[in-house]
Amino acid sequence: MFGRLTLPELLFASILGIASGIYIYQPIFEQYSRDQKELKEKLKLAQESEKKS
């Protein structure tokens, strides 16, 4: 069995890899979310000012 991974080891490595990827890229996801909220607010303000004109 030398040089091979068992199923539990493979599952553990996969879960660990996915979790670490989410942890590493979390600030990028948060920044994207903040940017989208700002764009929605700017669009809403632009539409409101258009309606008033």
N, CA, C and O atoms as a GROMACS GRO file, in nm:
protein
  212
    1MET      N    1   0.082  -0.118   0.000
    1MET     CA    2   0.000   0.000   0.000
    1MET      C    3   0.087   0.125   0.000
    1MET      O    4   0.036   0.236   0.015
    2PHE      N    5   0.214   0.108  -0.016
    2PHE     CA    6   0.305   0.222  -0.016
    2PHE      C    7   0.282   0.308  -0.140
    2PHE      O    8   0.278   0.258  -0.252
    3GLY      N    9   0.267   0.439  -0.119
    3GLY     CA   10   0.250   0.530  -0.231
    3GLY      C   11   0.106   0.550  -0.273
    3GLY      O   12   0.080   0.620  -0.372
    4ARG      N   13   0.013   0.492  -0.204
    4ARG     CA   14  -0.129   0.510  -0.238
    4ARG      C   15  -0.203   0.569  -0.120
    4ARG      O   16  -0.167   0.549  -0.003
    5LEU      N   17  -0.309   0.642  -0.153
    5LEU     CA   18  -0.392   0.702  -0.049
    5LEU      C   19  -0.520   0.621  -0.033
    5LEU      O   20  -0.578   0.574  -0.130
    6THR      N   21  -0.560   0.607   0.091
    6THR     CA   22  -0.687   0.540   0.116
    6THR      C   23  -0.801   0.641   0.095
    6THR      O   24  -0.777   0.762   0.088
    7LEU      N   25  -0.922   0.592   0.085
    7LEU     CA   26  -1.036   0.678   0.061
    7LEU      C   27  -1.053   0.784   0.170
    7LEU      O   28  -1.075   0.901   0.137
    8PRO      N   29  -1.044   0.749   0.298
    8PRO     CA   30  -1.057   0.854   0.402
    8PRO      C   31  -0.948   0.961   0.392
    8PRO      O   32  -0.975   1.079   0.413
    9GLU      N   33  -0.826   0.921   0.359
    9GLU     CA   34  -0.719   1.019   0.342
    9GLU      C   35  -0.747   1.111   0.224
    9GLU      O   36  -0.723   1.231   0.232
   10LEU      N   37  -0.797   1.054   0.117
   10LEU     CA   38  -0.828   1.133  -0.002
   10LEU      C   39  -0.942   1.231   0.027
   10LEU      O   40  -0.936   1.347  -0.014
   11LEU      N   41  -1.045   1.186   0.096
   11LEU     CA   42  -1.155   1.275   0.132
   11LEU      C   43  -1.109   1.386   0.225
   11LEU      O   44  -1.148   1.502   0.209
   12PHE      N   45  -1.026   1.352   0.322
   12PHE     CA   46  -0.974   1.452   0.414
   12PHE      C   47  -0.891   1.556   0.339
   12PHE      O   48  -0.905   1.676   0.364
   13ALA      N   49  -0.805   1.512   0.249
   13ALA     CA   50  -0.722   1.605   0.172
   13ALA      C   51  -0.809   1.695   0.084
   13ALA      O   52  -0.780   1.813   0.069
   14SER      N   53  -0.914   1.640   0.026
   14SER     CA   54  -1.003   1.719  -0.058
   14SER      C   55  -1.076   1.826   0.023
   14SER      O   56  -1.082   1.942  -0.017
   15ILE      N   57  -1.130   1.786   0.137
   15ILE     CA   58  -1.201   1.881   0.223
   15ILE      C   59  -1.107   1.989   0.273
   15ILE      O   60  -1.142   2.107   0.276
   16LEU      N   61  -0.987   1.949   0.311
   16LEU     CA   62  -0.888   2.045   0.358
   16LEU      C   63  -0.851   2.144   0.247
   16LEU      O   64  -0.836   2.264   0.273
   17GLY      N   65  -0.836   2.096   0.126
   17GLY     CA   66  -0.803   2.183   0.014
   17GLY      C   67  -0.914   2.282  -0.017
   17GLY      O   68  -0.886   2.399  -0.041
   18ILE      N   69  -1.036   2.237  -0.016
   18ILE     CA   70  -1.149   2.326  -0.042
   18ILE      C   71  -1.161   2.431   0.068
   18ILE      O   72  -1.182   2.549   0.040
   19ALA      N   73  -1.149   2.388   0.192
   19ALA     CA   74  -1.160   2.481   0.305
   19ALA      C   75  -1.048   2.585   0.302
   19ALA      O   76  -1.073   2.703   0.328
   20SER      N   77  -0.928   2.545   0.271
   20SER     CA   78  -0.818   2.641   0.267
   20SER      C   79  -0.833   2.737   0.149
   20SER      O   80  -0.796   2.854   0.160
   21GLY      N   81  -0.888   2.690   0.038
   21GLY     CA   82  -0.912   2.778  -0.076
   21GLY      C   83  -1.016   2.884  -0.041
   21GLY      O   84  -1.000   3.001  -0.078
   22ILE      N   85  -1.121   2.845   0.028
   22ILE     CA   86  -1.222   2.942   0.069
   22ILE      C   87  -1.162   3.042   0.168
   22ILE      O   88  -1.191   3.161   0.159
   23TYR      N   89  -1.080   2.994   0.260
   23TYR     CA   90  -1.018   3.081   0.358
   23TYR      C   91  -0.926   3.183   0.292
   23TYR      O   92  -0.925   3.300   0.330
   24ILE      N   93  -0.849   3.139   0.194
   24ILE     CA   94  -0.754   3.227   0.127
   24ILE      C   95  -0.825   3.333   0.043
   24ILE      O   96  -0.786   3.450   0.044
   25TYR      N   97  -0.929   3.294  -0.029
   25TYR     CA   98  -0.996   3.386  -0.120
   25TYR      C   99  -1.112   3.462  -0.056
   25TYR      O  100  -1.180   3.538  -0.125
   26GLN      N  101  -1.137   3.444   0.072
   26GLN     CA  102  -1.248   3.511   0.140
   26GLN      C  103  -1.240   3.664   0.129
   26GLN      O  104  -1.343   3.725   0.102
   27PRO      N  105  -1.124   3.728   0.147
   27PRO     CA  106  -1.119   3.874   0.132
   27PRO      C  107  -1.158   3.920  -0.009
   27PRO      O  108  -1.218   4.027  -0.024
   28ILE      N  109  -1.126   3.843  -0.110
   28ILE     CA  110  -1.162   3.880  -0.247
   28ILE      C  111  -1.313   3.872  -0.263
   28ILE      O  112  -1.373   3.960  -0.324
   29PHE      N  113  -1.374   3.767  -0.209
   29PHE     CA  114  -1.520   3.754  -0.215
   29PHE      C  115  -1.589   3.868  -0.142
   29PHE      O  116  -1.689   3.922  -0.190
   30GLU      N  117  -1.537   3.906  -0.026
   30GLU     CA  118  -1.596   4.014   0.051
   30GLU      C  119  -1.584   4.147  -0.023
   30GLU      O  120  -1.678   4.226  -0.024
   31GLN      N  121  -1.469   4.174  -0.084
   31GLN     CA  122  -1.450   4.297  -0.160
   31GLN      C  123  -1.546   4.302  -0.278
   31GLN      O  124  -1.604   4.408  -0.306
   32TYR      N  125  -1.563   4.191  -0.346
   32TYR     CA  126  -1.656   4.185  -0.459
   32TYR      C  127  -1.798   4.214  -0.412
   32TYR      O  128  -1.872   4.286  -0.480
   33SER      N  129  -1.836   4.159  -0.299
   33SER     CA  130  -1.970   4.182  -0.244
   33SER      C  131  -1.989   4.329  -0.210
   33SER      O  132  -2.094   4.386  -0.240
   34ARG      N  133  -1.889   4.391  -0.149
   34ARG     CA  134  -1.898   4.533  -0.115
   34ARG      C  135  -1.909   4.618  -0.241
   34ARG      O  136  -1.990   4.712  -0.245
   35ASP      N  137  -1.830   4.587  -0.342
   35ASP     CA  138  -1.836   4.662  -0.468
   35ASP      C  139  -1.973   4.652  -0.533
   35ASP      O  140  -2.025   4.750  -0.585
   36GLN      N  141  -2.032   4.532  -0.531
   36GLN     CA  142  -2.164   4.514  -0.591
   36GLN      C  143  -2.270   4.595  -0.516
   36GLN      O  144  -2.359   4.653  -0.578
   37LYS      N  145  -2.261   4.600  -0.383
   37LYS     CA  146  -2.356   4.678  -0.305
   37LYS      C  147  -2.342   4.827  -0.337
   37LYS      O  148  -2.443   4.897  -0.350
   38GLU      N  149  -2.218   4.875  -0.350
   38GLU     CA  150  -2.196   5.016  -0.384
   38GLU      C  151  -2.253   5.048  -0.522
   38GLU      O  152  -2.313   5.154  -0.541
   39LEU      N  153  -2.234   4.959  -0.617
   39LEU     CA  154  -2.286   4.983  -0.751
   39LEU      C  155  -2.439   4.988  -0.750
   39LEU      O  156  -2.499   5.071  -0.818
   40LYS      N  157  -2.502   4.900  -0.674
   40LYS     CA  158  -2.648   4.900  -0.664
   40LYS      C  159  -2.698   5.030  -0.603
   40LYS      O  160  -2.797   5.087  -0.650
   41GLU      N  161  -2.629   5.078  -0.498
   41GLU     CA  162  -2.669   5.203  -0.434
   41GLU      C  163  -2.653   5.320  -0.530
   41GLU      O  164  -2.741   5.406  -0.536
   42LYS      N  165  -2.542   5.325  -0.604
   42LYS     CA  166  -2.521   5.434  -0.700
   42LYS      C  167  -2.626   5.430  -0.809
   42LYS      O  168  -2.676   5.535  -0.851
   43LEU      N  169  -2.660   5.312  -0.856
   43LEU     CA  170  -2.761   5.298  -0.959
   43LEU      C  171  -2.898   5.344  -0.908
   43LEU      O  172  -2.973   5.411  -0.978
   44LYS      N  173  -2.928   5.308  -0.783
   44LYS     CA  174  -3.056   5.347  -0.723
   44LYS      C  175  -3.062   5.499  -0.709
   44LYS      O  176  -3.166   5.559  -0.738
   45LEU      N  177  -2.953   5.562  -0.665
   45LEU     CA  178  -2.950   5.707  -0.651
   45LEU      C  179  -2.964   5.775  -0.786
   45LEU      O  180  -3.032   5.877  -0.798
   46ALA      N  181  -2.900   5.721  -0.888
   46ALA     CA  182  -2.909   5.778  -1.022
   46ALA      C  183  -3.051   5.769  -1.075
   46ALA      O  184  -3.100   5.862  -1.138
   47GLN      N  185  -3.118   5.658  -1.050
   47GLN     CA  186  -3.257   5.642  -1.095
   47GLN      C  187  -3.350   5.737  -1.021
   47GLN      O  188  -3.443   5.792  -1.080
   48GLU      N  189  -3.326   5.755  -0.891
   48GLU     CA  190  -3.411   5.847  -0.813
   48GLU      C  191  -3.393   5.990  -0.860
   48GLU      O  192  -3.491   6.064  -0.871
   49SER      N  193  -3.270   6.031  -0.888
   49SER     CA  194  -3.246   6.168  -0.934
   49SER      C  195  -3.303   6.188  -1.074
   49SER      O  196  -3.344   6.298  -1.109
   50GLU      N  197  -3.305   6.082  -1.155
   50GLU     CA  198  -3.364   6.089  -1.288
   50GLU      C  199  -3.514   6.109  -1.278
   50GLU      O  200  -3.572   6.186  -1.355
   51LYS      N  201  -3.578   6.040  -1.184
   51LYS     CA  202  -3.723   6.052  -1.165
   51LYS      C  203  -3.761   6.192  -1.118
   51LYS      O  204  -3.865   6.246  -1.156
   52LYS      N  205  -3.676   6.251  -1.034
   52LYS     CA  206  -3.705   6.385  -0.981
   52LYS      C  207  -3.691   6.492  -1.090
   52LYS      O  208  -3.758   6.595  -1.085
   53SER      N  209  -3.606   6.467  -1.186
   53SER     CA  210  -3.584   6.568  -1.292
   53SER      C  211  -3.696   6.574  -1.391
   53SER      O  212  -3.691   6.653  -1.485
   0.00000   0.00000   0.00000
